[in-house]
Amino acid sequence: MVDVSDKPPLTREAIAEARIHLQPETLDLIRANGMKKGDVLAVARIAGIQAAKQTSLLIPLCHQLPLSKVSVEFEFEPQGIHIITTAKTTAQTGVEMEALTAASIAALTLYDMCKAVDKTMVIADVRLLLKTKVAVER
């Protein structure tokens, strides 16, 4: 791992996104909470949060960070669902991998929960939207 011990702790935030393209019938089932596996969005939200917390175990050489915030939000679009994740910490290194991991795993969870009814799903556009850092006030 990269040695970050000489860097000062900063308040850091990252926002990431992913999209999953779904058939209109699948979107209708999700909106109506009609999937056999349960509440798709609630499960995907928790999976994304848990994934952010486990990022250092999933990605080699990624520092373990004390997360102060992880959020996973969903927006319905005509062709699917837009996933927006936010991760925040006060640490010596950035939190973008946690936000990206949350978005990726939320999308994979949606895929898993919908695969029985939709064989055409596509996960796309996983990317970092914003990364900020601010000095900690003392």
N, C-alpha and C positions, 0 to 999 in steps of 0.2 A: 504494500500500500504506500501511497505517497505520504510523506511525513508532513503533517499540517500543524505540528506542535508550536511552531513559531508564529503562526497566524493568529490574529485576535478573533475572538468570537464576534460574529455579526448576526443581526436578525436577517434571515434569508427566507425568501418565498419563491415558489415556482408554480406556474400554472401550465398544465398539459391538456391535450385533447386526444380523442380517438373517435372514430365513427364506425358504426356497424350498419351495413345496408341490409334491409329486411323486406320481405314481401308485405304488401298492404294487409293481408289477412293475419300475418304474424303480429304486426303493429296493433291491429285491433284486439287480438288475444291478450297482448301485454297490457293495453289500456284497460281492458275488462277484467284483468287479473284472472284470466282463464287458462293459464298454462298448468299442465298436470304437475309440474315440479314445484309450483307455488308462485309467490310474489317475486317475479323476475327482477324488478328494479331494486327491491329491498335487498335481495341476496347479492346482486351485483355491486351494490353500494358497500355492503359489509365486506365483500371479497376484495374490493379495491382498497378499502381502508386497511384491512389486514395485510394485503400485499405491500403497501407502502411501509408498514411497520416491519416487514420481513425483507426489505430490499437488500440489506447487507448480507443476508444468508443466501439470497438468490443470485446476486451478481458478484463475482469474485473481485476483490480489491476495492469494493465499495465500503466506505466508512459507515459505521453504525451511528445513527444520529438520534438525538432526543427530540422527537417530533412534538411540536406544540399544537399543530393543527393538521388534519387531513380531511378534505371534503371531496365528495363525489356527487356530481349533479348530472341530470339527464335532461335533454331537450328533444322532444319529438320533432322529426323532420319528415317531409313527404316520402323520402326513400329509406328512412331508418331512424337511428337514435344517435345524437351527438352527446358524447361523454366529456365532461369538463372536470378536471381534478385540480385541487390546490393542496400544496404541502408547505408547511412553515416550520422553522426551527431557529434557534439561536445557537450557532455552532461555528466551527472553523472551516467548514467546507459546505458547498452548495447542496440543495435539496431537490435538484431537478430529477435525479434518478428515481426518487421516491414518488414524485408526481407522475412521471412517465410509467413507472411500474403500476401505480394505481389505475391509470387509464387503460393500460394494456390488459391487466387482469380483470377489470370490470368488463371490458369488451369480450374477453374470452369466456367469462361467466355468462354473459348474455348469450353468446354463441352456444355454450353447453346447454343452457336451459331451453333454448329454442330449436335445437338441432333435430328434434323428432318431428317438427312440423314445417321446417324451412330448410330445404337442401341447397339454397342459392345464396346464403348469407356470405357477406364479404366484410372483413375488418379492414379499415383503411385509415389513412391520415393520422397515424399516431405521431404526435410531435409536441415539442416544447413551444408554448406560446409566449411565456414571459418568465424572466428570472431576475430577481432583485436582491440587493443586499444593502443594509443600512447599519451604520455604527450603533452599538449599544450605548445608551445614555447611562452615565454613572452618577 
